[in-house]
Amino acid sequence: METLDELLSVLESCTEAQRRRFLLYALDGLSYEQIGQLCGCSKNAAFQSVEAVRKKFKKLLGKYMDDMPFSV
C-alpha cells in the first residue's frame, strides 16, 4: 500500500489542471490537441502539464529502480 499512497501523493501534489490533463492523456488516451480543446488551453500547455506530472512519477519510480538487482 505504501507505493499506492506514494503514487496518489504525486497526483495530489499537482495542480488541478496538471492532474486533469495528465489523466485525460494517460487514462483516456486523448491527444494533446484534444486535451487543449477540452480544457481550453493550447496544445503546448497540455503537453507541459502532462510532462510535469510524468517527471514527478519518474522521480518517484526512479527510487524503486535503483533498488532492483537488474537493469532495464
C-alpha positions in Angstrom: 0.0 0.0 0.0 2.9 2.3 0.6 3.6 2.5 -3.2 0.0 3.3 -4.0 0.0 6.0 -1.4 3.1 7.5 -2.9 1.6 7.4 -6.4 -1.6 9.1 -5.1 0.5 11.7 -3.3 2.2 12.6 -6.6 -1.2 13.3 -8.2 -2.3 15.3 -5.2 0.9 17.4 -5.4 -0.1 18.5 -8.9 -2.3 21.4 -9.8 -5.8 20.6 -10.7 -5.1 21.5 -14.3 -2.0 19.2 -14.4 -3.8 16.3 -12.8 -6.8 16.6 -15.2 -4.7 16.9 -18.3 -2.5 14.0 -17.2 -5.4 11.8 -16.6 -7.1 12.7 -19.9 -3.8 11.7 -21.6 -2.9 8.6 -19.6 -6.3 7.1 -18.9 -8.5 8.4 -21.7 -5.8 8.3 -24.4 -6.6 11.9 -25.6 -4.0 13.7 -27.7 -2.5 17.0 -26.6 -4.6 18.7 -29.2 -7.8 17.1 -27.9 -6.9 17.9 -24.3 -6.3 21.5 -25.3 -9.7 21.8 -26.9 -11.4 20.2 -24.0 -9.6 22.2 -21.3 -9.5 25.5 -23.2 -5.7 25.6 -23.4 -3.1 25.3 -26.1 -1.6 22.0 -27.3 1.7 23.1 -25.7 0.1 23.8 -22.4 -1.5 20.4 -22.4 1.9 18.9 -23.2 3.7 20.8 -20.5 1.2 19.7 -17.9 1.5 16.1 -18.8 5.3 16.3 -18.8 5.3 18.0 -15.4 3.3 15.1 -13.9 5.4 12.5 -15.8 8.6 13.9 -14.3 7.2 13.6 -10.8 6.3 10.0 -11.4 9.7 9.3 -13.0 11.4 10.7 -9.9 9.3 8.5 -7.6 9.8 5.4 -9.7 13.5 6.0 -10.1 13.8 5.4 -6.3 12.5 1.9 -6.8 14.5 1.2 -10.0 17.7 1.8 -8.0 16.8 -1.0 -5.6 16.3 -3.6 -8.4 19.0 -6.2 -8.8 18.9 -5.9 -12.6 19.0 -3.2 -15.2 16.1 -2.3 -17.5 
